[in-house]
Amino acid sequence: MLPTKGSHPEMNVLYIGGFILKKLHERKRKRMTITQLMKVGTKELSVSVDHIILALDWLYIISAIGYDSKEVFINEAT
């Protein structure tokens, strides 16, 4: 079951998480700083930084992304 009832789809953690993964995948190195993700997310999605942080937390918890103290990156299957 997806948590979509009672919220705008664009403000949903799943939607924002997909947006973040797409932006990371479009990069040559598949990496971005958190600041870059915040700027792109707030500009293109018109959501608050809080929503982006929640999506980043969710992606990290499910091991879709990693963080190396400088950049966020996609965890790819080996």
Residue pairs with C-beta under 8 A, 6 or more apart in sequence:
2 14
3 12
3 13
3 14
4 12
4 14
9 15
10 16
10 45
10 46
10 47
11 47
11 51
13 51
13 54
13 55
13 58
16 41
16 45
16 47
16 51
16 52
16 54
16 55
17 55
17 58
17 59
17 64
19 41
19 44
19 45
19 55
20 37
20 41
20 52
20 55
20 56
20 59
20 65
20 72
21 59
21 64
21 65
21 74
23 32
23 37
23 40
24 30
24 31
24 32
24 65
24 72
24 73
24 74
25 74
29 73
30 73
30 74
30 76
31 71
31 72
31 73
32 40
32 71
32 72
33 70
33 71
33 72
34 56
34 67
34 72
37 52
37 56
37 72
38 49
38 52
41 47
41 49
41 51
41 52
42 48
42 49
42 52
45 51
56 65
56 72
59 65
60 66
60 67
63 75
64 74
64 75
65 72
65 73
65 74
65 75
66 72
66 73
66 74
66 75
67 73
